[in-house]
Amino acid sequence: MTEKNVWLITGAGRGMGVHIAKAALAAGNAVVATGRNTDTVTKAAGFADDLLVVKLDVTHPEDAQAAVKAAVDRFGHIDVLVNNAGNFYAGFFEEITPQDFRAQVETLLFGPMNVTRAVLPVMRAQRSGLVVTISSTAGIRGGEFLESLTPEVAPFGIRTMLVEPGFFRTELLTPESTNYAEPTIEDYAEKTRQTIAAWSGMDGLQGGDPAKLAKALVQLASQDEPPLRWAAGADAVEDLEQKAQHLLAQADAYRELSSSLAYDDTNA
Ligand SMILES: NC(=O)c1ccc[n+]([C@@H]2O[C@H](COP(=O)([O-])OP(=O)(O)OC[C@H]3O[C@@H](n4cnc5c(N)ncnc54)[C@H](OP(=O)(O)O)[C@@H]3O)[C@@H](O)[C@H]2O)c1
């Protein structure tokens, strides 16, 4: 058991992950540096007393479980998880194969889920922890599939419109459409009970009238410039405003630090 904070970092054989591992070690933390190829990770991270190198392909849930066990066996706890591993399938939507999309989602979505799922029981038992996920501004700019598609197809006269409905009185909250996860973890039991009660209690009482949504949608779709994103419902307007305000506050919160990360020979 170490008294240092323990960082578990994915994709620590190349790129950002190596830098994060080194910086965490330099700051006096213990580090579990993981990667698909442990030789690469060891070569990149170097040797240190408080460094453990473990094999972890984030697309393999069993690797994640084993890496977490190895981390806890060696250091006793995990304080910071950094979901860093990633790859990049770039291209126009129509040119990226379905297989490549699946591979991208496997690494960038299911990967962090696998590792986070393995780490959370440890953090929950500790009642402490930080889960860091390296996302991308691509996620902000083109967060949803359709948003990314928009500029690609615009030159061909094709537009896109994202509809963001709030609560509408449909059958979505009936048992035919909603599947609640089986409660299996005591820590979540009370919240689960409250959530299920709240959501199912809302069934049939949602404020939004889907017929009105449909009519408005038809009207908007007939415009020359339909909205790229349409907030459907007063609650949706409120949600979008709140999100925009949060994003602005987050962009502003560390403006100086955020803007000081370029190489000295560039102005980026
Ligand atoms: N660099 C940027 O400009 C930028 C911008 C936005 C977001 N990001 C994000 O930052 C993170 C780090 O990327 P990077 O720039 O450091 O890229 P990088 O230099 O290509 O490094 C990617 C790392 O992820 C690992 N990796 C890939 N698939 C993996 C898997 N299935 N399991 C475990 N490890 C895997 C790679 O390991 P192998 O050696 O085994 O391939 C490598 O260590 C990624 O999530 C990326 O999306 C980067």
The ligand as a MOL file (V3000), in Angstrom:
LIG
                    3D

  0  0  0     0  0            999 V3000
M  V30 BEGIN CTAB
M  V30 COUNTS 48 52 0 0 0
M  V30 BEGIN ATOM
M  V30 1 N -3.1060 14.6690 -30.3550 0
M  V30 2 C -4.1620 15.4140 -30.5620 0
M  V30 3 O -4.1190 16.4350 -31.2760 0
M  V30 4 C -5.4860 15.0260 -29.9470 0
M  V30 5 C -6.5630 15.8960 -30.0990 0
M  V30 6 C -7.7920 15.5560 -29.5300 0
M  V30 7 C -7.9270 14.3780 -28.8100 0
M  V30 8 N -6.8600 13.5460 -28.6710 0 CHG=1
M  V30 9 C -7.0340 12.3380 -27.8790 0
M  V30 10 O -5.9390 12.1720 -27.0120 0
M  V30 11 C -5.7780 10.7910 -26.7100 0
M  V30 12 C -4.3140 10.4110 -26.8880 0
M  V30 13 O -3.9820 10.4920 -28.2540 0
M  V30 14 P -2.5160 10.8900 -28.7450 0
M  V30 15 O -2.6100 12.1950 -29.4030 0
M  V30 16 O -1.5450 10.7030 -27.6600 0 CHG=-1
M  V30 17 O -2.3560 9.7840 -29.9040 0
M  V30 18 P -1.1680 8.7430 -30.1730 0
M  V30 19 O 0.1340 9.4130 -30.0780 0
M  V30 20 O -1.5470 8.0590 -31.4240 0
M  V30 21 O -1.2980 7.6940 -28.9720 0
M  V30 22 C -2.4220 6.8940 -28.8700 0
M  V30 23 C -2.2060 5.8920 -27.7620 0
M  V30 24 O -3.4160 5.1520 -27.5900 0
M  V30 25 C -3.0690 3.7690 -27.5990 0
M  V30 26 N -4.1530 2.9230 -28.0420 0
M  V30 27 C -4.8370 2.9140 -29.2050 0
M  V30 28 N -5.7560 1.9490 -29.2180 0
M  V30 29 C -5.6490 1.3170 -28.0270 0
M  V30 30 C -6.3110 0.2390 -27.4160 0
M  V30 31 N -7.2850 -0.4370 -28.0590 0
M  V30 32 N -5.9600 -0.1290 -26.1630 0
M  V30 33 C -4.9760 0.5230 -25.5170 0
M  V30 34 N -4.2910 1.5390 -26.0320 0
M  V30 35 C -4.6180 1.9150 -27.2810 0
M  V30 36 C -1.8710 3.6690 -28.5280 0
M  V30 37 O -1.2020 2.4760 -28.2330 0
M  V30 38 P -0.4960 1.5820 -29.3760 0
M  V30 39 O 0.9160 2.0170 -29.3650 0
M  V30 40 O -0.7110 0.1830 -28.8990 0
M  V30 41 O -1.1910 1.8620 -30.6740 0
M  V30 42 C -1.1000 4.9050 -28.0930 0
M  V30 43 O -0.3700 4.6560 -26.9220 0
M  V30 44 C -6.7250 10.0290 -27.6490 0
M  V30 45 O -7.8770 9.6310 -26.9410 0
M  V30 46 C -7.0590 11.0530 -28.7180 0
M  V30 47 O -8.3460 10.8260 -29.2880 0
M  V30 48 C -5.6450 13.8410 -29.2320 0
M  V30 END ATOM
M  V30 BEGIN BOND
M  V30 1 1 1 2
M  V30 2 2 2 3
M  V30 3 1 2 4
M  V30 4 1 4 5
M  V30 5 2 4 48
M  V30 6 2 5 6
M  V30 7 1 6 7
M  V30 8 2 7 8
M  V30 9 1 8 9
M  V30 10 1 8 48
M  V30 11 1 9 10
M  V30 12 1 9 46
M  V30 13 1 10 11
M  V30 14 1 11 12
M  V30 15 1 11 44
M  V30 16 1 12 13
M  V30 17 1 13 14
M  V30 18 2 14 15
M  V30 19 1 14 16
M  V30 20 1 14 17
M  V30 21 1 17 18
M  V30 22 2 18 19
M  V30 23 1 18 20
M  V30 24 1 18 21
M  V30 25 1 21 22
M  V30 26 1 22 23
M  V30 27 1 23 24
M  V30 28 1 23 42
M  V30 29 1 24 25
M  V30 30 1 25 26
M  V30 31 1 25 36
M  V30 32 1 26 27
M  V30 33 1 26 35
M  V30 34 2 27 28
M  V30 35 1 28 29
M  V30 36 1 29 30
M  V30 37 2 29 35
M  V30 38 1 30 31
M  V30 39 2 30 32
M  V30 40 1 32 33
M  V30 41 2 33 34
M  V30 42 1 34 35
M  V30 43 1 36 37
M  V30 44 1 36 42
M  V30 45 1 37 38
M  V30 46 2 38 39
M  V30 47 1 38 40
M  V30 48 1 38 41
M  V30 49 1 42 43
M  V30 50 1 44 45
M  V30 51 1 44 46
M  V30 52 1 46 47
M  V30 END BOND
M  V30 END CTAB
M  END
